[in-house]
C-alpha cells in the first residue's frame, strides 16, 4: 500500500484546511487509518484515527472539536478536515494505515506541511 498525503499549505489562524490521504494498492478499505503530526523539534503526535468502516473515530484532546476525520472507501481516501486552526497546529502531517486494526501502523505517507500564521 502506498499513501499520498496532500492538502497542506499556509493559512491564517482561525482558518481551515482539508487534508487528503489517497491510497493505492492493497485493500485500504479494510484498514484503520490515523493522522499524525510532527512540529519542528517535537516528537510525532497522534491526532486522529478512523476505523476501516468509518463508524469509529477518535481524536487527541488537542484537536477534538476542531478536526474531523472521515473516509470514502470507494475512492480509497481518508480526509482530515481542520477548522479553527491555531499557530500550534503548524506541523508536517502524516497519514498512516493500520492493516490489522491493532494500533500498529504498517504504512506511512510522506507528509504534508501545514503552516498556521498568527
Backbone as JSON Lines, residues from 0, in Angstrom:
{"i":0,"aa":"X","n":[0.85,-1.19,0.0],"ca":[0.0,0.0,0.0],"c":[0.89,1.24,0.0]}
{"i":1,"aa":"X","n":[0.57,2.16,-0.88],"ca":[1.28,3.45,-0.9],"c":[0.28,4.55,-0.54]}
{"i":2,"aa":"X","n":[0.7,5.44,0.35],"ca":[-0.16,6.52,0.81],"c":[0.4,7.84,0.35]}
{"i":3,"aa":"X","n":[-0.48,8.71,-0.1],"ca":[-0.09,10.04,-0.57],"c":[-0.92,11.07,0.18]}
{"i":4,"aa":"X","n":[-0.25,11.83,1.06],"ca":[-0.94,12.89,1.79],"c":[-0.82,14.2,1.02]}
{"i":5,"aa":"X","n":[-1.88,14.97,1.02],"ca":[-1.89,16.25,0.32],"c":[-2.86,17.2,1.0]}
{"i":6,"aa":"X","n":[-2.81,18.46,0.58],"ca":[-3.75,19.44,1.08],"c":[-3.18,20.44,2.06]}
{"i":7,"aa":"X","n":[-1.93,20.26,2.43],"ca":[-1.32,21.22,3.34],"c":[-1.1,22.56,2.67]}
{"i":8,"aa":"X","n":[-0.74,23.53,3.49],"ca":[-0.48,24.87,2.97],"c":[-0.38,25.87,4.08]}
{"i":9,"aa":"X","n":[-0.4,27.13,3.69],"ca":[-0.32,28.25,4.63],"c":[-1.71,28.83,4.84]}
{"i":10,"aa":"X","n":[-2.1,28.98,6.09],"ca":[-3.41,29.52,6.4],"c":[-3.31,30.41,7.63]}
{"i":11,"aa":"X","n":[-4.18,31.38,7.72],"ca":[-4.19,32.24,8.9],"c":[-4.9,31.55,10.06]}
{"i":12,"aa":"X","n":[-4.56,31.95,11.25],"ca":[-5.23,31.42,12.43],"c":[-6.74,31.62,12.3]}
{"i":13,"aa":"X","n":[-7.47,30.58,12.69],"ca":[-8.93,30.61,12.54],"c":[-9.42,30.03,11.23]}
{"i":14,"aa":"X","n":[-8.51,29.8,10.31],"ca":[-8.89,29.27,9.01],"c":[-9.03,27.77,9.0]}
{"i":15,"aa":"X","n":[-9.25,27.24,7.81],"ca":[-9.5,25.81,7.64],"c":[-8.66,25.24,6.5]}
{"i":16,"aa":"X","n":[-8.39,23.96,6.61],"ca":[-7.76,23.19,5.55],"c":[-8.35,21.79,5.58]}
{"i":17,"aa":"X","n":[-8.34,21.14,4.42],"ca":[-8.72,19.74,4.38],"c":[-7.57,18.93,3.81]}
{"i":18,"aa":"X","n":[-7.07,18.0,4.59],"ca":[-6.02,17.12,4.13],"c":[-6.64,15.85,3.54]}
{"i":19,"aa":"X","n":[-5.96,15.29,2.57],"ca":[-6.39,14.04,1.97],"c":[-5.26,13.02,2.07]}
{"i":20,"aa":"X","n":[-5.63,11.78,2.21],"ca":[-4.68,10.67,2.23],"c":[-5.21,9.65,1.22]}
{"i":21,"aa":"X","n":[-4.59,9.61,0.06],"ca":[-5.03,8.72,-1.0],"c":[-4.16,7.48,-1.02]}
{"i":22,"aa":"X","n":[-4.79,6.33,-1.15],"ca":[-4.07,5.07,-1.11],"c":[-4.12,4.37,-2.45]}
{"i":23,"aa":"X","n":[-3.06,3.67,-2.74],"ca":[-3.03,2.81,-3.92],"c":[-2.46,1.46,-3.52]}
{"i":24,"aa":"X","n":[-2.99,0.42,-4.14],"ca":[-2.53,-0.93,-3.81],"c":[-3.19,-1.44,-2.55]}
{"i":25,"aa":"X","n":[-3.11,-2.74,-2.33],"ca":[-3.64,-3.34,-1.12],"c":[-5.14,-3.23,-1.01]}
{"i":26,"aa":"X","n":[-5.64,-3.48,0.17],"ca":[-7.07,-3.39,0.45],"c":[-7.28,-2.32,1.49]}
{"i":27,"aa":"X","n":[-7.03,-1.1,1.1],"ca":[-7.04,0.05,2.01],"c":[-8.35,0.18,2.74]}
{"i":28,"aa":"X","n":[-9.43,-0.19,2.05],"ca":[-10.74,-0.02,2.66],"c":[-10.94,-0.9,3.89]}
{"i":29,"aa":"X","n":[-10.05,-1.87,4.1],"ca":[-10.15,-2.74,5.28],"c":[-9.21,-2.29,6.41]}
{"i":30,"aa":"X","n":[-8.48,-1.2,6.18],"ca":[-7.5,-0.74,7.17],"c":[-8.04,0.42,7.98]}
{"i":31,"aa":"X","n":[-7.74,0.44,9.26],"ca":[-7.91,1.67,10.04],"c":[-6.83,2.66,9.61]}
{"i":32,"aa":"X","n":[-7.11,3.93,9.77],"ca":[-6.16,4.97,9.34],"c":[-6.03,6.02,10.43]}
{"i":33,"aa":"X","n":[-4.83,6.46,10.61],"ca":[-4.58,7.52,11.57],"c":[-3.88,8.71,10.93]}
{"i":34,"aa":"X","n":[-4.08,9.87,11.54],"ca":[-3.31,11.06,11.17],"c":[-2.39,11.41,12.34]}
{"i":35,"aa":"X","n":[-1.19,11.79,12.0],"ca":[-0.18,12.19,12.96],"c":[0.4,13.53,12.51]}
{"i":36,"aa":"X","n":[1.1,14.18,13.41],"ca":[1.81,15.4,13.03],"c":[3.1,15.52,13.81]}
{"i":37,"aa":"X","n":[4.02,16.24,13.23],"ca":[5.31,16.47,13.89],"c":[5.73,17.9,13.64]}
{"i":38,"aa":"X","n":[5.81,18.65,14.71],"ca":[6.28,20.04,14.64],"c":[7.8,20.05,14.76]}
{"i":39,"aa":"X","n":[8.44,21.1,14.28],"ca":[9.9,21.18,14.37],"c":[10.38,21.03,15.81]}
{"i":40,"aa":"X","n":[11.33,20.13,16.01],"ca":[11.89,19.94,17.33],"c":[11.02,19.17,18.31]}
{"i":41,"aa":"X","n":[9.88,18.69,17.8],"ca":[8.95,17.96,18.66],"c":[8.84,16.5,18.23]}
{"i":42,"aa":"X","n":[8.32,15.68,19.12],"ca":[8.06,14.29,18.76],"c":[6.77,14.2,17.94]}
{"i":43,"aa":"X","n":[6.69,13.13,17.2],"ca":[5.47,12.89,16.42],"c":[4.29,12.67,17.36]}
{"i":44,"aa":"X","n":[3.17,13.25,16.99],"ca":[1.97,13.22,17.82],"c":[0.81,12.62,17.04]}
{"i":45,"aa":"X","n":[0.13,11.65,17.64],"ca":[-1.09,11.14,17.02],"c":[-2.21,12.15,17.24]}
{"i":46,"aa":"X","n":[-3.06,12.38,16.21],"ca":[-4.13,13.34,16.38],"c":[-5.51,12.78,16.05]}
{"i":47,"aa":"X","n":[-5.62,11.79,15.19],"ca":[-6.95,11.28,14.85],"c":[-6.84,9.87,14.27]}
{"i":48,"aa":"X","n":[-7.93,9.14,14.39],"ca":[-7.98,7.77,13.87],"c":[-9.4,7.46,13.43]}
{"i":49,"aa":"X","n":[-9.5,6.66,12.38],"ca":[-10.82,6.21,11.91],"c":[-10.75,4.71,11.64]}
{"i":50,"aa":"X","n":[-11.8,4.01,12.02],"ca":[-11.85,2.58,11.78],"c":[-12.03,2.29,10.3]}
{"i":51,"aa":"X","n":[-11.87,1.03,9.91],"ca":[-11.96,0.69,8.49],"c":[-13.35,1.02,7.93]}
{"i":52,"aa":"X","n":[-14.38,0.88,8.77],"ca":[-15.74,1.14,8.31],"c":[-16.11,2.61,8.36]}
{"i":53,"aa":"X","n":[-15.33,3.37,9.11],"ca":[-15.68,4.78,9.3],"c":[-16.61,5.03,10.46]}
{"i":54,"aa":"X","n":[-17.05,3.96,11.1],"ca":[-18.03,4.11,12.18],"c":[-17.39,4.71,13.43]}
{"i":55,"aa":"X","n":[-16.16,4.31,13.71],"ca":[-15.49,4.76,14.94],"c":[-14.39,5.76,14.62]}
{"i":56,"aa":"X","n":[-14.43,6.88,15.31],"ca":[-13.38,7.89,15.18],"c":[-12.89,8.28,16.57]}
{"i":57,"aa":"X","n":[-11.62,8.64,16.63],"ca":[-11.01,9.07,17.88],"c":[-10.11,10.26,17.61]}
{"i":58,"aa":"X","n":[-10.01,11.13,18.61],"ca":[-9.23,12.35,18.46],"c":[-8.38,12.61,19.69]}
{"i":59,"aa":"X","n":[-7.24,13.2,19.46],"ca":[-6.45,13.72,20.57],"c":[-7.16,14.95,21.14]}
{"i":60,"aa":"X","n":[-6.95,15.18,22.42],"ca":[-7.59,16.32,23.06],"c":[-7.21,17.64,22.38]}
{"i":61,"aa":"X","n":[-6.01,17.69,21.83],"ca":[-5.51,18.93,21.23],"c":[-6.3,19.34,19.99]}
{"i":62,"aa":"X","n":[-7.02,18.4,19.37],"ca":[-7.75,18.73,18.14],"c":[-9.25,18.44,18.24]}
{"i":63,"aa":"X","n":[-9.67,17.83,19.32],"ca":[-11.07,17.43,19.48],"c":[-11.98,18.65,19.37]}
{"i":64,"aa":"X","n":[-13.04,18.51,18.59],"ca":[-13.96,19.61,18.38],"c":[-13.58,20.55,17.26]}
{"i":65,"aa":"X","n":[-12.35,20.43,16.76],"ca":[-11.91,21.3,15.65],"c":[-11.63,20.5,14.38]}
{"i":66,"aa":"X","n":[-11.15,19.28,14.54],"ca":[-10.79,18.44,13.4],"c":[-11.79,17.31,13.26]}
{"i":67,"aa":"X","n":[-12.03,16.9,12.02],"ca":[-12.91,15.78,11.73],"c":[-12.25,14.85,10.73]}
{"i":68,"aa":"X","n":[-12.15,13.58,11.09],"ca":[-11.6,12.58,10.18],"c":[-12.75,11.83,9.53]}
{"i":69,"aa":"X","n":[-12.61,11.54,8.26],"ca":[-13.63,10.81,7.53],"c":[-12.96,10.0,6.42]}
{"i":70,"aa":"X","n":[-13.74,9.15,5.79],"ca":[-13.15,8.36,4.7],"c":[-14.19,8.07,3.63]}
{"i":71,"aa":"X","n":[-13.69,7.88,2.43],"ca":[-14.51,7.46,1.29],"c":[-13.83,6.21,0.74]}
{"i":72,"aa":"X","n":[-14.3,5.06,1.12],"ca":[-13.62,3.82,0.71],"c":[-13.76,3.55,-0.79]}
{"i":73,"aa":"X","n":[-14.77,4.11,-1.4],"ca":[-14.88,3.96,-2.86],"c":[-13.75,4.69,-3.58]}
{"i":74,"aa":"X","n":[-13.21,5.71,-2.94],"ca":[-12.12,6.49,-3.52],"c":[-10.79,6.16,-2.87]}
{"i":75,"aa":"X","n":[-10.78,5.2,-1.94],"ca":[-9.53,4.86,-1.22],"c":[-8.87,6.1,-0.62]}
{"i":76,"aa":"X","n":[-9.67,6.93,0.0],"ca":[-9.16,8.2,0.51],"c":[-9.71,8.46,1.91]}
{"i":77,"aa":"X","n":[-8.84,8.96,2.76],"ca":[-9.22,9.43,4.09],"c":[-8.95,10.93,4.15]}
{"i":78,"aa":"X","n":[-9.83,11.64,4.82],"ca":[-9.73,13.1,4.9],"c":[-9.54,13.53,6.35]}
{"i":79,"aa":"X","n":[-8.94,14.7,6.5],"ca":[-8.87,15.36,7.8],"c":[-9.28,16.81,7.58]}
{"i":80,"aa":"X","n":[-10.5,17.11,8.0],"ca":[-10.98,18.49,7.94],"c":[-10.51,19.22,9.19]}
{"i":81,"aa":"X","n":[-9.77,20.28,8.99],"ca":[-9.19,21.03,10.11],"c":[-9.79,22.42,10.13]}
{"i":82,"aa":"X","n":[-10.52,22.73,11.16],"ca":[-11.14,24.04,11.33],"c":[-10.55,24.76,12.53]}
{"i":83,"aa":"X","n":[-10.8,26.04,12.6],"ca":[-10.32,26.86,13.74],"c":[-8.84,26.61,14.0]}
{"i":84,"aa":"X","n":[-8.07,26.66,12.96],"ca":[-6.64,26.34,13.09],"c":[-5.92,27.36,13.95]}
{"i":85,"aa":"X","n":[-4.93,26.86,14.66],"ca":[-4.13,27.68,15.58],"c":[-2.67,27.59,15.15]}
{"i":86,"aa":"X","n":[-1.87,28.59,15.52],"ca":[-0.44,28.51,15.18],"c":[0.21,27.23,15.69]}
{"i":87,"aa":"X","n":[-0.25,26.72,16.81],"ca":[0.35,25.49,17.35],"c":[-0.02,24.24,16.56]}
{"i":88,"aa":"X","n":[-0.88,24.36,15.57],"ca":[-1.17,23.25,14.66],"c":[-0.12,23.14,13.55]}
{"i":89,"aa":"X","n":[0.77,24.11,13.49],"ca":[1.82,24.07,12.47],"c":[2.69,22.83,12.63]}
{"i":90,"aa":"X","n":[2.75,22.03,11.59],"ca":[3.5,20.77,11.64],"c":[3.43,20.08,10.28]}
{"i":91,"aa":"X","n":[4.29,19.1,10.1],"ca":[4.12,18.17,8.99],"c":[3.11,17.12,9.43]}
{"i":92,"aa":"X","n":[2.09,16.93,8.62],"ca":[1.02,16.0,8.94],"c":[1.16,14.74,8.08]}
{"i":93,"aa":"X","n":[1.05,13.6,8.73],"ca":[1.22,12.31,8.07],"c":[-0.03,11.46,8.25]}
{"i":94,"aa":"X","n":[-0.34,10.66,7.24],"ca":[-1.35,9.63,7.42],"c":[-0.67,8.27,7.45]}
{"i":95,"aa":"X","n":[-1.31,7.34,8.11],"ca":[-0.75,6.0,8.25],"c":[-1.88,4.99,8.3]}
{"i":96,"aa":"X","n":[-1.63,3.8,7.77],"ca":[-2.64,2.75,7.71],"c":[-2.3,1.61,8.65]}
{"i":97,"aa":"X","n":[-3.3,1.16,9.36],"ca":[-3.19,0.07,10.34],"c":[-3.9,-1.14,9.74]}
{"i":98,"aa":"X","n":[-3.12,-2.08,9.23],"ca":[-3.68,-3.17,8.45],"c":[-4.56,-4.11,9.27]}
{"i":99,"aa":"X","n":[-4.2,-4.34,10.51],"ca":[-4.93,-5.33,11.33],"c":[-5.77,-4.67,12.42]}
{"i":100,"aa":"X","n":[-5.87,-3.35,12.37],"ca":[-6.62,-2.61,13.4],"c":[-6.12,-2.95,14.8]}
{"i":101,"aa":"X","n":[-4.8,-3.06,14.92],"ca":[-4.19,-3.36,16.22],"c":[-3.37,-2.19,16.74]}
{"i":102,"aa":"X","n":[-3.61,-1.02,16.14],"ca":[-2.94,0.21,16.56],"c":[-1.44,0.18,16.26]}
{"i":103,"aa":"X","n":[-1.05,-0.72,15.37],"ca":[0.3,-0.71,14.82],"c":[0.18,-0.26,13.38]}
{"i":104,"aa":"X","n":[0.82,0.85,13.05],"ca":[0.68,1.43,11.72],"c":[1.75,0.86,10.79]}
{"i":105,"aa":"X","n":[1.27,0.2,9.75],"ca":[2.14,-0.55,8.85],"c":[2.64,0.28,7.67]}
{"i":106,"aa":"X","n":[1.86,1.24,7.25],"ca":[2.19,2.03,6.06],"c":[2.05,3.51,6.39]}
{"i":107,"aa":"X","n":[2.98,4.29,5.86],"ca":[3.02,5.73,6.13],"c":[3.1,6.51,4.83]}
{"i":108,"aa":"X","n":[2.43,7.65,4.83],"ca":[2.56,8.59,3.73],"c":[3.76,9.49,3.95]}
{"i":109,"aa":"X","n":[4.02,10.36,3.0],"ca":[5.24,11.17,3.01],"c":[5.08,12.46,3.8]}
{"i":110,"aa":"X","n":[3.89,12.84,4.17],"ca":[3.69,14.06,4.95],"c":[3.36,15.26,4.1]}
{"i":111,"aa":"X","n":[2.55,16.13,4.68],"ca":[2.21,17.4,4.04],"c":[2.28,18.49,5.1]}
{"i":112,"aa":"X","n":[2.87,19.61,4.75],"ca":[3.14,20.67,5.73],"c":[1.95,21.6,5.87]}
{"i":113,"aa":"X","n":[1.55,21.81,7.11],"ca":[0.52,22.78,7.45],"c":[1.19,23.89,8.26]}
{"i":114,"aa":"X","n":[1.02,25.11,7.8],"ca":[1.58,26.28,8.49],"c":[0.46,27.23,8.81]}
{"i":115,"aa":"X","n":[0.31,27.55,10.08],"ca":[-0.75,28.46,10.52],"c":[-0.1,29.73,11.05]}
{"i":116,"aa":"X","n":[-0.41,30.83,10.41],"ca":[0.17,32.11,10.83],"c":[-0.75,32.81,11.82]}
{"i":117,"aa":"X","n":[-0.14,33.56,12.72],"ca":[-0.94,34.26,13.75],"c":[-1.35,35.63,13.28]}
